[in-house]
Amino acid sequence: MSILKLAKKYVIDSQVYVSLMGTSMAAYFMLEQNIFRWPSLLLIFMTYFSGYLYTKYQYDKKIFFKILCFNSICGILSFFLIVFNHNEIRLLKWAVIVIIGLLYNSFFLDRFVRKIPLFKIFYVGLTWALINSWLILPEFDMEIFMISWLCISALVLPFDIRDMKSDDVVTFPILIGVRKTKFLAYSLVFISGLLSIFYLDLIFSMCFFLTVIITFFFIYFSENNNPEAYFSFWVESCSGLPLLFFLAYKLILQFC
């Protein structure tokens, strides 16, 4: 089995990659707010990973019980991480975000949130934004919430373009077409970039705006017939680029 196939199976299909990208964006905002802590980062990764595993495999009867056991272990570990490193307010925030995630797509609910027409992109953005602006911070930060919410909502739109022929619910590409959906994505991510300039420290805003430029590129070339890796790797990587650019900047400073 080739390296690419192994990477797809054990990194991308396993939901590790999307979880790492979500954690990377949270780490970027933690560094910007000067509150970086490894226990918090581990908590965020486990929350993303268990959530995406549940969403993907909840209908697979062969392994669902194993996923449920794994998620239960992650939940217990997350509980102890919060208790020993944070406080009861952080525990409440985490519980609310987990519940919001369950509402997104759970087989035991009569109506799935993701089945509501045009609502999916904003709901996914909401979950990620709450982690970045509420869970990791002592107090809710509206600016970070809007930057995250707009950016992630924009990044979900290419996935709607990918799935437009198989979706059984109305999405933006189905309703307004691929071209207008791309313009919507451009608008959302551009506003997110502008907000970062006004509200983030200079180097962090520069890293984020570079991400906006690259995100434009991947939105532009998003088509329904693109390979799966285009979306699950390249588009997904955009959420991890702010941290990557910041770490590259720090590395360059060390050698200058």
C-alpha positions as CSV (number, residue, x, y, z in Angstrom):
1,M,0.0,0.0,0.0
2,S,1.4,3.4,-1.1
3,I,2.3,6.1,1.4
4,L,-0.6,8.3,0.0
5,K,-3.1,5.5,0.5
6,L,-1.9,4.9,4.0
7,A,-2.1,8.7,4.8
8,K,-5.6,8.8,3.4
9,K,-6.7,5.8,5.4
10,Y,-5.1,6.5,8.8
11,V,-4.9,10.3,8.8
12,I,-7.7,11.8,6.6
13,D,-10.4,9.1,6.7
14,S,-9.8,8.4,10.4
15,Q,-10.8,12.1,11.1
16,V,-7.4,12.8,12.6
17,Y,-6.5,15.4,10.0
18,V,-9.7,17.5,10.4
19,S,-9.3,17.3,14.2
20,L,-5.7,18.5,13.9
21,M,-6.7,21.4,11.7
22,G,-9.4,22.5,14.2
23,T,-6.9,22.2,17.0
24,S,-4.4,24.2,15.1
25,M,-6.8,27.1,14.6
26,A,-7.5,27.0,18.3
27,A,-3.8,27.0,19.1
28,Y,-3.3,30.0,16.8
29,F,-5.9,32.1,18.8
30,M,-4.5,30.8,22.1
31,L,-1.1,32.1,21.1
32,E,-2.6,35.4,19.9
33,Q,-4.3,35.8,23.3
34,N,-1.1,34.6,25.2
35,I,-3.0,31.8,26.9
36,F,-1.4,28.8,25.3
37,R,-1.6,25.6,27.5
38,W,-1.0,22.0,26.5
39,P,-3.9,20.6,28.6
40,S,-6.3,22.9,26.8
41,L,-4.9,21.9,23.4
42,L,-5.3,18.2,24.3
43,L,-8.9,18.8,25.4
44,I,-9.7,20.5,22.1
45,F,-8.2,17.8,20.0
46,M,-10.1,15.0,21.9
47,T,-13.3,17.0,21.5
48,Y,-12.9,17.4,17.8
49,F,-11.7,13.9,17.2
50,S,-14.4,12.1,19.2
51,G,-17.1,14.4,17.6
52,Y,-16.0,13.8,14.0
53,L,-15.6,10.0,14.7
54,Y,-19.2,9.9,16.0
55,T,-20.6,11.9,13.1
56,K,-18.9,9.7,10.5
57,Y,-19.5,6.2,12.0
58,Q,-22.8,6.5,13.9
59,Y,-24.6,4.5,11.2
60,D,-21.9,1.8,10.9
61,K,-23.3,-0.9,13.1
62,K,-20.1,-3.0,12.9
63,I,-17.9,-0.4,14.7
64,F,-20.4,2.0,16.3
65,F,-20.1,0.3,19.7
66,K,-16.3,0.7,19.6
67,I,-16.6,4.3,18.6
68,L,-19.1,4.9,21.5
69,C,-16.6,3.2,24.0
70,F,-13.7,5.3,22.6
71,N,-15.8,8.5,22.9
72,S,-16.8,7.6,26.4
73,I,-13.1,7.3,27.3
74,C,-12.3,10.6,25.6
75,G,-15.2,12.2,27.6
76,I,-13.9,10.9,30.9
77,L,-10.3,12.1,30.1
78,S,-11.7,15.5,29.0
79,F,-13.6,15.7,32.3
80,F,-10.4,15.1,34.3
81,L,-8.4,17.5,32.2
82,I,-10.8,20.2,32.9
83,V,-11.2,19.5,36.6
84,F,-7.5,19.4,37.3
85,N,-6.4,22.2,35.0
86,H,-9.4,24.6,34.8
87,N,-12.7,25.2,36.6
88,E,-16.3,24.3,36.7
89,I,-17.1,27.1,34.2
90,R,-14.8,25.6,31.6
91,L,-16.6,22.3,32.2
92,L,-19.9,23.9,31.6
93,K,-18.7,25.5,28.4
94,W,-17.3,22.2,27.2
95,A,-20.5,20.4,27.9
96,V,-22.5,23.0,26.0
97,I,-20.3,22.7,22.9
98,V,-20.5,18.9,23.0
99,I,-24.3,19.1,23.1
100,I,-24.3,21.5,20.2
101,G,-22.1,19.0,18.3
102,L,-24.5,16.2,19.0
103,L,-27.4,18.2,17.7
104,Y,-25.6,18.7,14.4
105,N,-26.1,15.1,13.4
106,S,-27.3,12.3,15.7
107,F,-29.4,9.3,14.7
108,F,-31.5,9.4,17.9
109,L,-32.9,12.9,17.0
110,D,-36.0,13.1,14.9
111,R,-34.8,16.2,13.1
112,F,-31.1,16.7,12.3
113,V,-29.7,20.2,12.3
114,R,-27.8,19.5,9.2
115,K,-31.1,18.7,7.4
116,I,-32.2,22.3,7.7
117,P,-31.8,23.9,4.3
118,L,-28.8,26.3,4.1
119,F,-28.1,26.1,7.8
120,K,-25.2,23.6,7.8
121,I,-22.3,25.9,7.0
122,F,-23.2,28.4,9.7
123,Y,-23.8,25.7,12.3
124,V,-20.4,24.1,11.7
125,G,-18.8,27.5,11.8
126,L,-20.6,28.1,15.1
127,T,-19.2,25.1,16.8
128,W,-15.6,25.9,15.8
129,A,-16.0,29.6,16.6
130,L,-17.3,28.7,20.1
131,I,-14.2,26.7,20.8
132,N,-11.9,29.5,19.6
133,S,-13.7,32.4,21.3
134,W,-15.4,30.9,24.3
135,L,-14.0,27.5,25.5
136,I,-10.4,28.5,25.5
137,L,-10.9,32.1,26.9
138,P,-11.9,33.3,30.3
139,E,-14.6,35.4,28.7
140,F,-16.4,35.3,25.4
141,D,-14.6,37.3,22.7
142,M,-17.0,38.5,19.9
143,E,-14.2,39.5,17.6
144,I,-12.5,36.1,17.6
145,F,-16.0,34.5,17.3
146,M,-16.8,36.4,14.1
147,I,-13.4,35.9,12.6
148,S,-13.6,32.1,13.2
149,W,-17.3,31.8,12.3
150,L,-17.0,33.6,9.0
151,C,-13.8,31.8,8.0
152,I,-15.0,28.3,8.8
153,S,-18.5,28.9,7.3
154,A,-16.7,29.9,4.1
155,L,-14.5,26.7,4.2
156,V,-17.6,24.5,4.5
157,L,-19.0,25.8,1.2
158,P,-16.5,24.0,-1.1
159,F,-17.6,20.8,0.6
160,D,-21.2,21.6,-0.3
161,I,-19.9,22.0,-3.9
162,R,-18.3,18.6,-3.6
163,D,-21.6,17.0,-2.3
164,M,-24.1,18.9,-4.4
165,K,-25.0,15.9,-6.5
166,S,-25.5,13.6,-3.5
167,D,-27.0,16.0,-0.9
168,D,-30.6,15.3,0.0
169,V,-31.1,18.8,1.5
170,V,-31.0,22.2,-0.2
171,T,-27.5,23.7,0.0
172,F,-26.1,27.0,-1.4
173,P,-24.6,25.3,-4.6
174,I,-28.0,23.6,-5.3
175,L,-30.0,26.8,-4.7
176,I,-27.8,29.5,-6.3
177,G,-25.2,27.5,-8.3
178,V,-21.5,27.0,-7.9
179,R,-20.4,30.4,-9.2
180,K,-22.5,32.4,-6.7
181,T,-21.6,30.0,-3.9
182,K,-17.9,30.8,-4.5
183,F,-18.7,34.5,-4.4
184,L,-20.4,33.9,-1.1
185,A,-17.4,32.1,0.2
186,Y,-15.1,34.8,-1.0
187,S,-17.2,37.4,0.8
188,L,-17.3,35.5,4.1
189,V,-13.6,34.8,4.2
190,F,-12.7,38.3,3.1
191,I,-14.7,39.9,5.9
192,S,-13.1,37.5,8.3
193,G,-9.7,38.7,7.1
194,L,-10.6,42.3,7.4
195,L,-11.8,41.7,11.0
196,S,-8.4,40.0,11.8
197,I,-6.6,43.2,10.6
198,F,-8.6,45.4,13.0
199,Y,-8.7,43.1,16.0
200,L,-5.7,40.8,16.1
201,D,-2.1,41.7,16.8
202,L,-0.1,42.7,13.7
203,I,1.8,39.5,13.1
204,F,-1.3,37.3,13.8
205,S,-3.4,39.4,11.5
206,M,-0.7,39.1,8.7
207,C,-0.7,35.3,9.1
208,F,-4.4,35.2,8.9
209,F,-4.6,37.5,5.9
210,L,-2.1,35.3,4.1
211,T,-4.4,32.4,4.9
212,V,-7.3,34.4,3.3
213,I,-5.4,34.8,0.1
214,I,-4.6,31.0,-0.2
215,T,-8.2,30.2,0.8
216,F,-9.4,32.3,-2.2
217,F,-7.3,30.1,-4.4
218,F,-8.8,26.8,-3.2
219,I,-12.3,28.2,-3.3
220,Y,-11.8,29.3,-6.9
221,F,-10.7,25.9,-8.0
222,S,-13.4,24.0,-6.1
223,E,-15.5,21.9,-8.5
224,N,-17.8,19.0,-8.0
225,N,-15.6,16.7,-10.0
226,N,-12.4,17.4,-8.1
227,P,-10.6,14.5,-6.4
228,E,-11.7,13.8,-2.8
229,A,-8.2,14.8,-1.6
230,Y,-8.7,18.3,-2.9
231,F,-11.3,18.9,-0.2
232,S,-10.4,16.6,2.6
233,F,-6.7,17.6,2.5
234,W,-6.1,20.9,0.7
235,V,-9.3,22.8,1.6
236,E,-9.2,21.4,5.1
237,S,-5.6,22.6,5.5
238,C,-6.7,26.2,5.2
239,S,-7.9,26.2,8.8
240,G,-4.4,25.2,10.0
241,L,-2.5,27.8,7.9
242,P,-2.6,30.7,10.4
243,L,-0.7,28.6,12.9
244,L,1.7,27.3,10.3
245,F,2.5,30.9,9.1
246,F,3.0,32.0,12.6
247,L,5.3,29.1,13.4
248,A,7.3,29.8,10.2
249,Y,7.6,33.5,11.2
250,K,9.0,32.5,14.7
251,L,11.4,30.0,13.0
252,I,12.7,32.7,10.7
253,L,13.2,35.1,13.6
254,Q,15.4,32.5,15.3
255,F,17.7,32.2,12.3
256,C,17.9,36.0,11.6
